[in-house]
Amino acid sequence: MIFNTNLNAIATYQAGKPIEEVIRVYGIDAKNIIKLASNENPYGCSPLVSQAICANASKVSLYPDDSMVDLKEALAKKYNLNAEHFIIGAGSDQIIEFCIRAKCQQDSKILMAKTTFAMYEIYAKQSGCQIIKTKSDMHNLKEFKELYRMHHPDIIFLCVPNNPLGECLDFSEVHDFLKEIDKNTLVVLDGAYQEYATYRDVNKAILVDVVQEFENVVYLKTFSKIYGLGGMRLGYGIASEMIMEYLYKIRPPFNVSSLSLLCGIEALKDENFIQKSLEQNAIEMQKYEIFAQENKIKYIESFTNFITFFLENQKCKSSEIAEFLMQNGVIIRDLKSYGLNAIRITIGTLEQNLKVFSLLKEKIS
Ligand SMILES: *Cc1c(COP(=O)(O)O)cnc(C)c1O
């Protein structure tokens, strides 16, 4: 059978291994498995969220409110914008897909950093787009500008902070860059880890006014990371009404479940949970930095809730270390598929991180 030939160029996305698979394959007890592979919040989610799920469990027979007005109003209040500037998706992944499908056609060009979030490339290839990448692994705006002038791409993706490397452009750099981009190029600012970045350095904070100043910018946020709702699949995009008109043409009806919408509303109410998670992440992140320094492991300063260790000077390869950790119940991300001898570790709780350090010690020179 002949399928969509655009799909031949796509390697199926390898998500972080689920706990269930490690139980099955390695025969490890569920309580001894730690998942630090997908940058979820290790402190769970706000208790308000769990309460809302229980209280509304009987309502699942009905389709959700397709206008999603309650969550949009809550977001509008948070950002001091009109609800018309928001679109809600089953994860911000889905908004990435909407952006590409709304803007691109066969052979449209999409510009991104060499080592960045894998879903940009996967959705781009599904639509038959050409992918243009910088030579630098990390975001290098000088190179972005040169490639922009050379190719006039339909979309530019900037991942601020960047997954899987953890680096983050200053907002002032992003702002200067946007001034040089013509209005026919859609610029997607992916802020999945913005809360962590802003907490570490306010210069990294994307000011949401950017979507009013630049009609061609989409700013993406997710509930999957610091809000602790990875399992609910909830994210959103913020942009001008001009962009929204087209994204809404792509959005299928009822694309987000009613419980997910409720969880989002409850999660936004609990600032305290977010603050605690940020504080704890910063404390634990510092331990990883010290561990890396003490063990001569190369790393990049991370503005997220994960850290990437480069293993060039180590006796073990990234895949060996990832496998060894897995056998001991710790799931992390091997970056071999990005062509790097590196591992990405989500910053866990104090106890989880102690286990990671002691296992890594056994394998690192
Ligand atoms: C996790 C992540 C997302 C989106 O995750 P969803 O669960 O689909 O909301 C988007 N961009 C980056 C860079 C991420 O790391």
The ligand as an SDF file (V2000), in Angstrom:
LIG
                    3D

 15 15  0  0  0  0  0  0  0  0999 V2000
    6.9800   19.4050   26.7720 C   0  0  0  0  0  0  0  0  0  0  0  0
    7.1620   20.3830   25.6750 C   0  0  0  0  0  0  0  0  0  0  0  0
    6.0910   20.8680   24.8960 C   0  0  0  0  0  0  0  0  0  0  0  0
    4.6740   20.4930   24.9550 C   0  0  0  0  0  0  0  0  0  0  0  0
    4.2180   19.5460   25.6740 O   0  0  0  0  0  0  0  0  0  0  0  0
    2.6620   19.2310   25.7040 P   0  0  0  0  0  0  0  0  0  0  0  0
    2.5880   18.1700   26.7200 O   0  0  0  0  0  0  0  0  0  0  0  0
    2.2490   18.8100   24.3370 O   0  0  0  0  0  0  0  0  0  0  0  0
    1.9830   20.4980   26.1130 O   0  0  0  0  0  0  0  0  0  0  0  0
    6.3540   21.8090   23.9280 C   0  0  0  0  0  0  0  0  0  0  0  0
    7.5690   22.2570   23.7340 N   0  0  0  0  0  0  0  0  0  0  0  0
    8.6080   21.8280   24.4450 C   0  0  0  0  0  0  0  0  0  0  0  0
    9.9330   22.3990   24.1600 C   0  0  0  0  0  0  0  0  0  0  0  0
    8.4480   20.8640   25.4220 C   0  0  0  0  0  0  0  0  0  0  0  0
    9.5120   20.4260   26.1020 O   0  0  0  0  0  0  0  0  0  0  0  0
  1  2  1  0
  2  3  1  0
  2 14  2  0
  3  4  1  0
  3 10  2  0
  4  5  1  0
  5  6  1  0
  6  7  2  0
  6  8  1  0
  6  9  1  0
 10 11  1  0
 11 12  2  0
 12 13  1  0
 12 14  1  0
 14 15  1  0
M  END
$$$$
